[in-house]
Amino acid sequence: MQEILILLIFLAAVAYLVRMFWRQAKSNEPGCAKGCGGCSTLNPDLIEKQIKAANRK
């Protein structure tokens, strides 16, 4: 009985990881697959503009 419970927990964890990788691979959105909006890709042009604007002040 304990082995079945451990197997179910393991399979649920594997399914979760596969789902995360699948969502990330199929996503057209930048960042990670969580969907929380916390991760973003770096935009060097925007960073350069912000630095130049800060230096002008």
Backbone torsions as a table, in degrees:
resi	resn	phi	psi	omega
1	MET	NA	-41.1	-179.5
2	GLN	-66.2	-36.5	179.7
3	GLU	-64.6	-37.4	179.0
4	ILE	-66.3	-41.9	178.4
5	LEU	-63.7	-43.6	178.5
6	ILE	-64.1	-41.1	178.4
7	LEU	-62.6	-41.6	179.1
8	LEU	-65.2	-41.4	178.1
9	ILE	-64.7	-42.5	178.8
10	PHE	-63.0	-45.3	179.7
11	LEU	-64.8	-36.1	176.7
12	ALA	-65.1	-40.4	178.3
13	ALA	-65.9	-42.4	178.0
14	VAL	-63.8	-42.6	178.8
15	ALA	-62.1	-39.5	178.5
16	TYR	-63.5	-45.7	179.7
17	LEU	-64.7	-42.0	178.2
18	VAL	-62.4	-41.9	179.3
19	ARG	-62.2	-42.1	179.4
20	MET	-64.2	-45.1	179.0
21	PHE	-65.4	-39.3	179.8
22	TRP	-64.2	-45.3	179.5
23	ARG	-62.9	-38.8	179.9
24	GLN	-69.1	-39.5	-178.2
25	ALA	-70.0	-35.3	-176.4
26	LYS	-92.4	-5.6	-176.0
27	SER	-79.6	139.2	173.5
28	ASN	-94.0	-5.4	-178.5
29	GLU	-82.6	144.1	174.2
30	PRO	-73.4	158.7	177.7
31	GLY	98.4	-162.4	-175.7
32	CYS	-91.0	-179.4	-174.3
33	ALA	-90.2	-1.0	-177.5
34	LYS	-65.9	-35.3	179.5
35	GLY	83.9	11.4	-178.2
36	CYS	-85.7	-15.7	-179.4
37	GLY	84.8	2.8	-178.9
38	GLY	-74.8	-30.3	-180.0
39	CYS	-94.7	140.1	176.0
40	SER	-143.7	160.6	177.2
41	THR	-87.9	153.4	179.6
42	LEU	-78.9	137.5	176.5
43	ASN	-117.4	99.6	-175.6
44	PRO	-60.5	-35.0	179.9
45	ASP	-64.6	-43.2	178.9
46	LEU	-65.5	-41.2	178.9
47	ILE	-62.5	-42.9	179.4
48	GLU	-62.8	-41.2	178.3
49	LYS	-63.7	-40.7	-179.7
50	GLN	-66.7	-38.4	178.7
51	ILE	-66.6	-43.9	179.2
52	LYS	-64.0	-39.5	178.5
53	ALA	-65.7	-38.3	179.5
54	ALA	-69.5	-34.3	180.0
55	ASN	-72.7	-25.9	179.5
56	ARG	-73.0	-25.3	-176.2
57	LYS	-73.0	NA	NA
